[in-house]
Amino acid sequence: MPRAIDLASLPLVDALDLAILIEDEAKDRYEEFVDQMELHHTPDAARFFRSMAGNEEKHGAELRERRQRLFPTAPRTVTREMLWDVEAPDYDAARVFMSARQAMQVALEAEIKAHDYFAAALVHITNPDVKALFTELRDEEIEHQDLVKAAMATLPPEPDANPDDYADGPVGH
């Protein structure tokens, strides 16, 4: 059974590792969605999910650099098994015929979920350095939400037809 994360006594090195793992999990999920969208020939959604994977990779790299600068030899004690879908979109959020707008809505919901996670965690954190990091991460999630909303605003309206009405159910091989 994985060890639970005790936010009240979380040291900065573990908080950085947790943040890195959260970014990695989101990047991996977006990459899975890219594969799904390419498989189903929905290039606009695939392109957007690829950009989100790139954003998560970039943010993770920034956090890894900070961690390496501050704690170059500290072992990692936080594992991916200690978190689940903090920022990663829900597995069932991808659809066969997703539009770019639908992909952006999935990303927006993931950014809101991440914001809510960091906001809720702040209540339990006592270490001032960890509190500062989680405040920074929480606030960045608002910036990410604004970026997704701005991208959505540039899209034309969705058609009235629902692509899910035309999707075939799964079949055996």
FENSUL-V980962 format. One record per run of one state. SS is the DSSP state (A for helix, B for strand, O for the rest). FROM is the first residue (numbers start at 1). TO is the last residue. If there is no record, write none. Layout:
BEGIN
{{SS/FROM/TO} {SS/FROM/TO}}
END
This chain:
BEGIN
{{O/1/6} {A/7/9} {O/10/11} {A/12/39} {O/40/42} {A/43/70} {O/71/79} {A/80/82} {O/83/90} {A/91/93} {O/94/99} {A/100/122} {O/123/127} {A/128/153} {O/154/162} {A/163/166} {O/167/173}}
END
